[in-house]
Amino acid sequence: MGIYRPHVPWYAPQKYFDRFPLDSIQLPKYLDQDVVDLPEAAQKLTKSQWHEWIVANKQWKKAVQGYLASLSFADDMIGELLTALDDGPLADNTTVILWGDHGYHLGEKKHWEKFALWENTTRVPLIVFSPQHTKPNTRCENPVSLLDLYPTLVELCGLKSPPQKLEGQSFVDLLIYPDTVTERMAITTQGKNNHSVRSRQHRYIQYADGSEELYDHDNDPHEWTNLASDDRYAATKKRLMGFLPKINAEPLLPPKNSDTN
């Protein structure tokens, strides 16, 4: 089942806006000079047409309010679905997985929407309930990919794996043992030859022109300091580069006048 919100436009019943008065809105953590250490390819790829207008017209808090209202609306609707499941006969035999298809920038790095390879765009909510495999209030810090969802569901449902090779891999083992430390990587692509590799600690980005970004999330969760040119991280960078895709598919152009948010 697909939940449309919090996709734009941020429409929701008024009561959800009332939950987030403008004077209580906290803007995202923001560094004014955050983009100065980014390569030109990153600045071109992610230059937002909205940020300067939003700031100049004092709409930043209203935009965050709209996002939170839409998110809260969606959360309540998901609650209705889960309540119905709990009230029915299949609650103990149903796996529920909640995820988003992409993240979203709300002004971080002077960027809005998605279309980037940073944490705010590529990280999504992923919540799994499986009566035989998960325990409440557990959290796994290993990165996984949305490509992993299909093989995970195949295993959870006790089905045979398809004969063809899959790009993703099941993470059922992480549902059972969430504290396991793995070397799994999450790969994200934005346009041809622009890739991000996310490990437990680091994010490495390489653009089509060879320019790079590297972030240490243990010490820099907001990705404010690009370490790609720091020799102390050469070994880390080389290791992450080994996970970059070797073959790039040709891009498919979206239909004219399509909404690509």
Secondary structure, DSSP 8 states (H G I E B T S, - for coil): ----TTSSS----HHHHHTS-GGG-------TTGGGGS-HHHHHHH--SSHHHHHHTT-HHHHHHHHHHHHHHHHHHHHHHHHHHHHSTTGGG--EEEE-S---EESGGG-EES-S-SHHHH---EEEE-TTT--TT----S---GGGHHHHHHHHTT----SS--SS---HHHHH-TT------EEEE-STT-EEEE-SSEEEEE-TTS-EEEEETTT-TT--S--TT-GGGHHHHHHHHTTS-SS--------TT----
